[in-house]
Amino acid sequence: MKYIASIGSLLVFLALTLTGCHDQFDHFTSDPSARISFSQDTLRLDTLYSEQPSSTRTLLVYNKGNKALKIDEIRLLHGIERGFRINVDGRSGQRFEGVTLPAGDSIHVFVEATLPRMIDDLPQLITDSILFRFNGKQQALRIESWCHNLDQYDVLYVQRDSVITAQRPLYVRDSLVVDEGVTLTLNAGVHLLLGDNAHISVYGTLCSNGTPAERVLIEGLRRDYLIPSVNYRLVPGQWNFVRLARGTKGNKLLYTTIRNGRDGLICDGPQPTTGDETLYAEGVIVTNMKGRALSLDRARVRLYNCEFSNSLSTTLLISGGVTELLHCSLVNYYAWDKREGSTLVYNLPEGSGAEQTSFKATNTLVDGTRSVIRIAGRDLMGGEIELAEKVRERTTFDHCYLRTALPQSNGVAYFDCIEAKQPADEVYVNAGRDRKKDKMDFVYFFQPWADAPWVQKGMPTTLSIDIQGRTRATQPTIGAYEPSTEKRK
């Protein structure tokens, strides 16, 4: 009898428990004043390019009441017309009916978009609303995204002299190749977007005609976020490289930014016997690379007012050739991984004679995370400059700020140089860290504060403006940037 009584008690307990669960989902509030709330007032997707799918954004819909709510319908106001898509708690579709939102609980709505090509090439704001209908009324949440038209190519093979204009961004999924004997010109304001495995290979000549006000920009496609505070525009390794192949000459890059690739700019140089200049670069920025920023192999190169920065491997690798730097900033505070090379490495290719190479840097800054290590009784170690023994007597630093041990008697010519000893946060406007929140934000701006030790320590030259187009002082500042006019934060 006791056994039968126990079974009966269990059945009563289960019945009460199941009834409680049943009440939670089936006894819905009909109160017309009931409301739902959202995790954000407006859902803003990333700036998107037409016909390119977005990343997925998440919206949480809350029921803060004490009774369950039955949502009769969830849908987009304009359906699929404007390119937005929704998914409710894992179910895809255009319209959802009879969605249960328990008391004190929430549901997930996932939003994506592939925006159609616009009639106008100017950026346009595209909006829609997610409608929630329940208890005889309706609530709506606005969703929006800016849309840019772009031109798209899998492969762009340039076989005759051509000009790319800044009418709209140009997206290349695989490769842009400039044929031998052909010149490709990029007008001021051109924006090239490269796919994951894309590269630019030049066998002819590349001319990029940016200005301080309208730079040419070469970068990856993605505009979504790696984490909520870090946009993919700050993330390296999104495409392959720009390569000036051996035999090219007369390449000219003006006020051009190349960022977020694997290997930035690779310059193989002309045949050694010709003496032709491979590359003249002024106002160029190559930054945030998952390999090297600039590689020169037996090239003849002039680099004026340029920044080469933040690379996993060597920032500027020179293998022979003739290199001249004037008012350049070579800076490596790469923080995505453990670095694998010094900021500046200069060596001689096997089989080459030292008489075929030279390096001169004037009013140039070489800095990074690798400090000089001084231990009593031992040779100095560390720093950001590596020079092969054979090239030291053909190397000159004139009025430079250098993270290396000074003075040195290693055959290198140093004239009025300053040894870098201060940490990045004390001398640069932005060095990858949000000072207020005391955390990495990966935003870098290597303009010096007015009290940085290299400000107004350069020698007068013919360069009248800096990389930003600002007038240089009579006693110019070392590096690509004249100092900030703001006080150090």
N, C-alpha and C positions, 0 to 999 in steps of 0.2 A: 504493500500500500504506500509505503514511504517512497518507493521508486516511482510509482505512478504519480504521486503528488509532486515529485521533483520535476518530472517531465511536464506536468501541467503548468508549474510555475515558470519553466523555461519558455513554454509557448506563449504565456501571457507577457513575459518580458520582451520576447521577440516581436510580438504584435504591437506592443507599445512603442518599441524602438522604431520599427518600420513605419508606424503611423506618424511618429515625429518627423522622420525623413520625408515622408510623403507630404506632410504639411508644409515643410520648408520650401518645396518646389511647386506645389499645386495651389496653395492658398496665397494667391498673389494680391498685392494691394491694388485697389481700384481708385485710390485717392487721386483726384485730378491735380493736386498740388505736388505730387511726388516728382522728384527730379533725379536725373543722373548727372554725374560730374566727370570731368576728363583730366587726364594727366597733364594736358597743356591746353591753352586757350585756342591756339592756332597751330596746326601741324604744318611745319615748313620743311619741304624737301630741299635737297641740295640744288644749287644752280645746275640745270641740266642742259645738255645739247639735244637738239631735235633728233628723234628716231633712235636715241641711245637709252637703254633701260637704266633706271635708277637703282640704288640700293633699297633695301626694305626698311621702312620706319615703323615704329611700334607706338600705338595709342592704347592707353588703358582707360576703360570705361567703368566707373565706380557706381555702386548702389550703396549709399551711406545710410539708407533707411533701415527700419527694423523688420520689414517684410520683403519677401521676394517680389521682383518686378518682372512682368512679362512684356518684352519688347516685341510689338506686333510686326515691325518691319525695320530693317537697316538697309540703306541703299545710298548710292551716289546720286546727287541731284541731277547731274547731266549724263548719267550712265557711263558708257565708254567713250563718249564723244570727245572729251578733252584729254584723254590718255591716262587717267588715273585708274588704279585697280585696288580692290580691297579684299581682305581675307579675314573672316571672323572666327576666332578660336580654332584655326586650322582648316576651315572650310572655305574653298574658293567659290566665287560666283559674283553676280552683279546685284543680287537681291536676296536678303535673308529674312525669313519669317519665323515667328514664335521662338525667339531667343530668350532663354531664362537667365536672369541676373539675380542670384540669391542675395539675401540681406547681408550687408557688410562685406560683400565680395566684389569681384571685378571680372571683366572679360577683356581679351586682347583683340584689337583690330589692327591688322597689318596693312600698310599702304605702300604701293609702288606706283611707278609711272613710266610710260614711254610716250613722250610728248610729240605730237605731230609737227611736221615742218611748218614754220610760220610764213605768212605772206610777206611780212616785213623782216629785214635782216637785223633790225635793232632788237636788243633784248626785250622780251615781253613777259609780263607777269601773268601766269596762268593760274586760275583759281577754280575750285569746286567746293562742294560741301558734302559731308556725310550726314544723312538724315536718320534720326532715330524717332520712330512713331510708337507711342504707348499711351494708354489711358485717355484716348481721345485728343491728344495734343502731340506736338512735334518739337524736338530739339535738334540743333544742327551744330556741327563743328566745321570750321573753315579749313581747307587745305590749299596750299599754294606752292608754286615753284616758278623761278625765273627760267625762261627758255631762250637759248641762243641757237640760231640756225648754224649748220656747218656743212662743208663739203666733205665727202668721204671717198677714200680710195683704198683698195687692198694694196696695190702696188702703183707707184707713180714713177714712171720711167721717163726722164727728161732727155730727149734726143736732139733738141735744137735750143738755141738761146731762148730763155723764157723768163717771165717775171711773175711772181706771185704777189697779189695785192692783199690789202687788209680788209677786203669787203666782208669776209666772214672767216671764222676759224677753219683750218684744214686738218682733217683727221686722216692719218695714214695708219692702216692696221698692220702692214708688213714691212714695206720698205719704200724709201724715196731714193732713187738712183740718178745721179747726174752723169751722163755719158762723157767719154773722153773728147776733149776739144769743144765742149759745150759749157756755157755760163748760165747758172741759175741765179737770179737776183731776187732777194726778199725785200719788199718795200717796208718802210717804217710802219710799225703797228701790226705786222704779220704775226699770227698766232698758229703755230704748228703743234698738233696734238698727236702723240705717238702711242700705238697699241703696245701690248705687253712685250712682244718680241720684235718690235719695229726698230729700224735703224735708218740712218741717213748716210749714204756712201757716195762720195764725190770723186769722180775720176777726171772731171774737167775743172771747173772753177766755181767757187761759191762766193757770192757777194751779198752780205746782209747789211742793209742800210738803215738800221735803227737810229734813233736820236734819243737824247736824254728824256725828252717828253713823250716819245712814242717808241718804246723799245720793241725789238723783235723778241718773241718768246717761244721757246721750244721746251715742251714738257709732256708729262703723261696725261691721259684722258680723265682719270677718276676725280670726282668731286665729292664723294661721300666721306664718311669719317671712319678712321681706324678705331678710335675710341671717341666718346662724346666730345672731348676737348681737342682732338688732334685730327685735322683734315688730311686727306691723302695728298694734298698739294705740298705737305711737309714731309712726305714719306719717300725715301730713296728706293731705287731698284725697280721702277715701273716700266722701263723700256731699255733698249740696248745702248746705242752710241751714235755719235756723229764722227765720221771718219773721212779725212782728207787723204786719199790714197797716194802711194808713192808715184811720183811723176807729176803731181798737180803743182801749180804755181799761181801766184797772183791772187790767192784767196784773201778776201778782205771782210772782216766782221766788225761792224760798228754798233755799239750800244745794243748788244744782244744778250739775252739771258737763256742759259741752258741748264736745266735742273731736273733732279729726281730720277736720273737714269742709273745704269749700271757702270758704264765707263763714259765719261762726258765727251770730251773732244780728243780725238786721236789724230795726230798729224805726222804722217810718214815722210814727208819731205820730198823734194825733187831728186833727180840723180845727182850725186855728190859733185860731179864735175861741172855742172851748169852754172852754179852760183846764183841761180834765180831765187827770189824770196818766196818762201812757201806761204807765209801767213803774216798779215798785218792785222792786229786786233786792238781796238780802242773802245773803252767803256764796256768790255765784255765781262759777264758774270757766269762762271761755271760752278755750280754748287750742289751739295747734297747728293753725292754719288756713292753707289754701293761698290765702287771700284776706285779708279783714279779720276781726278777731275780733268787733267790735261796731260797727255803723253806726247813727247816730241822725240822722234827717231831720225837723227841726222837731218833735221830741218833747219831752215833759216827763218827765224821768227822775230818779230818785234811786238812786244806786248806793252801797251800804254794805258794807264788808268783802268786796269783790269783787276777783278777779284776772282781768285780761284780758292774755293773753300769747302770744308766739311766733306771729306771722303773717307771711306773705310780703309782704302789703301793710300799709297803716296798721292799727295795732292798735285804736285807738279813733278813729273818724271822726265828728265832730260837725258837722252842717250846720244851724246855727240852733237854735232851741228853747231850753229851760231845762234845764240839767244840773247836778246836785249830786253830788259825790263825797266820801265820808267813809271814811277808812281803806281806800283801794283801792291795789292794786299793778298798775301798767301797765308791763309789762316785755316787751321784744322781743329775744330772742337766737336768733331763727329761723335754723337752719343748713342747711336742705334746699336752699336756692337763694339767689341774690343778692336781698336785700330791695329792695322797691319803694316804701316809704313810711315816714315817721317813726312813732314809737310813738303820739303824740297829734297829731292835726290838727283844728283848730277853725276853721271858716269860716262864711260867710253865704251862703245860697242867693240866686241872682239874683232881684232884685225884692223881697227882704225888707229890712225896716228893722232897724237895730241895736237899736232899743228893744224888739224882740220876742224878744231872745235874751240869755242870760247863762250864765256858767260859773263855778262855784266848787268848788275842790278843797281839802279840809282833811285833814291827816294822810295825805297821799297821795304815792305814789312813782311817778315816771315815769323809766324807765331803759331801756337797750338798748345795742346795739353801736356806735352812732354818736356818736363823741366830739366834743367842742367843739374846733374848730381855731382856734388863736390864732397869727396871723402879724403881726409888727410892721408898722404902717402900713396894715393892711387891716381891713375889718369882720370881726367874728367869724362863723364858719361852723360848720355841723354841729349836733350835738345832736339831741334826740329830741322837740322840741316845735315845731310850726308853727302860728302864729296869724295869721289874716287881719288886716290893719290895722284894719278896721272893728269888729272884736270885741275888740280889746285892752283898751279902757277898760271893758269889761264882763266882764273876766276876773280872777279872784282865786285866788292860791295862798297858802294859810295853813298854816305848819308842814309844808312838803313837802320831799321829797328829789327833785331834778330834774336830769336830764342836759341842762342848758342853761346858757348863760353867765349868771352872777350876779355882781354886781347888774346889772339892766338898767333903762334909763329909756325904756321903749317904750310907756308907758301902762298896762301890766299892774300890778296890785297884788300885790306879794310881801311876805309877812309871815313873818319867821323861817324862811326856806327855806335848804336846804343844797344846794350844787352837787355832783352826782355826778361823781366822778373816779376811783374805784377800779374795777379789772376784776372781772368777775362771779365768778371763782373765789375771790376774796378775801372776798366778802361773802355769797354764797348757798350754801346747803347742797348743792344740785346745780345745775350750770349746763351740763348736756349733755355732760360729759366725765368719763370714768372716770379719776380722778387716779392710781390705782395702775398702770393699764395705759397711761396717757397716750394715750387715743384717745377719739373721740366715741362716746357710747352713747345720746344723745338722751333722756336722763332728766333732767327738770328739777323742781326743788322750790325755789321762790323764798322760802323762809323764811330770814331773815337769821341769820348767826352772831351770837353775843352781843357781839362787838366791832365789828359793822358801824356806820358813822357815824350812822345814823338811829335806832338802838336807844334807846328812852326819850327821844326828841326830839319827840314829838307833844304836843299839848295835850289836857287831859282832856275827854272827851265823854261822851255817854250810852251809847255802845256798851261793854258790860261784858265781852264776849267777842270773840275774833278769829275768823277764818274756819274755824279748826279746833275752835272751841268752848272754847278755852283762855282763862282769866281774864286780862283785860288788867291791866297794872301801873297803879298810881296815875298814874305818868308814862308814858303808853302809847308804844308804838313806832309810828313812821310806817309806813304800808302795811297790808296785810291780815293780816300774821302777826306775832305776838309772837315773840321770838327763840328759837332752839334752845337747849336746856339742855346740849347736848354741846359739847365743845371743838372748835374748828376743825380739820379734818383736813388 
